[in-house]
Amino acid sequence: MKTINLLIIILIAITLFGCKKDTANQQIISIPNGDFEVWDNMPNLLFWHTNSCPVCDPPWETYIVVKVTDASNGLFAVKLIYNNVYSSLLYNKFSISSHPAQLTGYIKSNIATGDTVIINIDLFSGNNIVDNGIWYGTSSIANYAKIEIPISQNSSSADSALIKIVGGKKLNTELFIDNFVLIKNN
């Protein structure tokens, strides 16, 4: 009898606490390595695709998507830099179980005058883009600040998401990113 009661308590706890919630009206949808904590030994960011090459050795810097310990949460964050040849690029396409209302995360930046960094999210149903959201950064942010990127709500369903982040096109532009999640309004 005690075992059954304990099992019932555990099942209730899992039901109540198994799904992270910001508030009673929001549900967090995880992004694979959205906290930017998991890197290999090269160091390349896992679960994300980049145009960075930490081990390459041409006459310009190719390690442009950089693992940093200057994080808003956890141990690591990612920094995108411009190498005077091409913009840094970071993207991740992954499955989702429900349609989110926004992408949130923490950023800080040093944006060179006249430059822009971009964070874009596309939601897919099959191979078709059904909704999206975009954020443009054009001014520096000295300390980590939360951003909220609204996602359009043209479709009621989505099965995958693509997040694409593009660093600037001018020297000295840096974008730090940490702790990205999708939020679904209930």
Legacy VTK file of the C-alpha trace (Angstrom):
# vtk DataFile Version 3.0
C-alpha trace
ASCII
DATASET POLYDATA
POINTS 186 float
0.000 0.000 0.000
2.843 2.401 0.873
4.487 1.637 -2.470
1.294 2.470 -4.368
0.860 5.746 -2.446
4.490 6.668 -3.137
4.004 5.825 -6.819
0.901 8.027 -6.971
2.782 10.924 -5.344
5.656 10.536 -7.820
3.254 10.470 -10.791
1.486 13.591 -9.533
4.838 15.351 -9.055
5.968 14.405 -12.565
2.667 15.633 -14.000
2.845 18.943 -12.142
6.550 19.654 -12.509
7.535 17.727 -15.653
6.731 20.616 -17.940
8.601 23.866 -17.289
6.298 26.856 -17.052
7.091 30.552 -16.878
3.606 31.392 -15.694
0.262 29.631 -15.611
-0.363 30.962 -19.144
2.952 29.981 -20.746
4.804 26.767 -21.500
8.522 26.573 -22.305
9.488 24.557 -25.380
13.160 23.570 -25.213
15.588 24.242 -28.041
18.343 21.626 -28.494
21.408 23.173 -26.829
19.516 26.468 -26.582
21.526 27.278 -23.478
24.757 26.919 -25.529
26.396 24.703 -22.881
27.367 21.684 -25.044
30.537 21.944 -27.172
32.934 19.347 -28.550
36.694 19.479 -27.925
37.462 21.495 -31.114
35.413 23.630 -29.765
32.368 23.455 -32.017
28.855 24.128 -30.735
26.824 20.919 -30.793
23.309 20.677 -32.327
23.894 23.959 -34.204
25.476 24.419 -37.631
27.983 27.226 -38.086
30.406 28.627 -40.612
33.104 28.706 -37.928
36.264 26.615 -38.133
38.279 26.740 -34.897
41.024 24.446 -36.251
41.466 26.068 -39.682
44.535 28.238 -40.277
44.107 30.575 -43.277
45.435 34.172 -43.110
42.178 35.381 -41.462
40.412 34.320 -38.266
37.980 31.459 -38.908
36.902 30.836 -35.314
33.973 33.267 -35.542
31.314 31.377 -33.552
33.140 31.281 -30.242
32.595 29.471 -26.936
32.772 32.022 -24.097
32.419 31.827 -20.320
30.796 35.270 -20.212
27.281 33.801 -19.898
23.978 35.120 -18.601
23.093 31.646 -17.312
25.125 28.462 -16.838
28.786 28.113 -17.741
28.927 29.088 -21.417
27.432 31.345 -24.054
28.206 31.834 -27.722
29.826 34.906 -29.283
29.517 35.743 -32.977
32.209 37.955 -34.475
33.018 39.396 -37.890
36.440 38.394 -39.234
36.764 41.076 -41.957
35.989 38.400 -44.568
32.498 37.029 -43.835
29.722 37.267 -41.252
29.359 34.582 -38.612
26.381 32.286 -39.061
24.637 29.976 -36.615
21.503 27.909 -37.279
19.545 25.029 -35.785
16.552 23.177 -37.261
14.675 20.902 -34.863
11.297 19.273 -34.246
8.697 20.934 -32.042
5.535 19.462 -30.550
3.434 22.627 -30.556
3.275 26.101 -32.074
5.208 28.677 -29.979
4.247 32.334 -29.652
7.755 33.726 -29.156
11.477 33.043 -29.025
13.196 34.440 -25.946
16.828 34.621 -24.974
19.534 36.800 -23.530
21.922 38.863 -25.586
24.537 41.519 -25.249
26.395 43.137 -28.085
28.966 45.539 -29.343
27.594 46.733 -32.679
29.838 48.809 -34.930
28.235 52.005 -36.245
25.919 51.234 -39.150
26.012 47.452 -38.633
23.157 44.995 -37.967
22.919 41.524 -36.403
19.879 39.343 -37.075
18.014 36.589 -35.237
15.333 34.872 -37.322
12.958 32.011 -36.566
10.862 30.144 -39.131
8.204 27.587 -38.175
7.474 24.754 -40.582
4.603 22.404 -41.235
6.190 19.747 -43.407
8.413 21.612 -45.858
6.382 24.818 -45.786
7.171 27.881 -43.693
3.927 28.727 -41.889
5.051 31.395 -39.390
8.117 33.416 -38.467
9.674 36.106 -36.320
12.726 38.333 -36.695
14.863 40.616 -34.529
17.387 43.172 -35.740
20.137 44.468 -33.456
21.560 47.821 -34.504
22.914 49.229 -31.239
25.204 47.921 -28.518
23.852 46.371 -25.320
26.460 46.481 -22.525
24.922 43.848 -20.206
22.854 40.776 -20.969
19.254 41.745 -21.691
16.257 39.532 -22.381
14.835 39.726 -25.884
11.423 38.463 -26.899
10.832 37.805 -30.585
7.117 37.438 -31.368
6.267 34.666 -33.830
3.400 35.201 -36.258
0.300 33.082 -35.676
-0.975 32.443 -39.213
-1.112 28.677 -38.728
-2.350 26.700 -35.739
0.212 23.943 -36.159
3.924 23.577 -36.732
6.205 20.527 -36.594
9.686 22.074 -36.730
11.546 25.317 -36.205
14.630 26.864 -37.788
16.551 29.484 -35.829
19.142 31.410 -37.838
21.511 33.977 -36.329
23.745 36.194 -38.448
26.542 38.306 -37.006
27.435 41.704 -38.391
29.416 42.765 -41.445
31.722 45.296 -39.819
34.861 44.877 -37.728
34.412 45.006 -33.957
30.793 43.827 -34.098
30.213 41.115 -31.475
26.982 39.390 -30.493
26.751 37.281 -27.315
23.802 34.871 -27.052
22.599 32.676 -24.208
19.616 30.755 -22.884
17.239 30.604 -25.876
13.806 28.984 -25.409
10.496 28.999 -27.224
7.391 30.098 -25.336
3.898 28.792 -26.051
0.910 30.674 -24.669
-1.727 28.361 -23.259
LINES 1 187
186 0 1 2 3 4 5 6 7 8 9 10 11 12 13 14 15 16 17 18 19 20 21 22 23 24 25 26 27 28 29 30 31 32 33 34 35 36 37 38 39 40 41 42 43 44 45 46 47 48 49 50 51 52 53 54 55 56 57 58 59 60 61 62 63 64 65 66 67 68 69 70 71 72 73 74 75 76 77 78 79 80 81 82 83 84 85 86 87 88 89 90 91 92 93 94 95 96 97 98 99 100 101 102 103 104 105 106 107 108 109 110 111 112 113 114 115 116 117 118 119 120 121 122 123 124 125 126 127 128 129 130 131 132 133 134 135 136 137 138 139 140 141 142 143 144 145 146 147 148 149 150 151 152 153 154 155 156 157 158 159 160 161 162 163 164 165 166 167 168 169 170 171 172 173 174 175 176 177 178 179 180 181 182 183 184 185
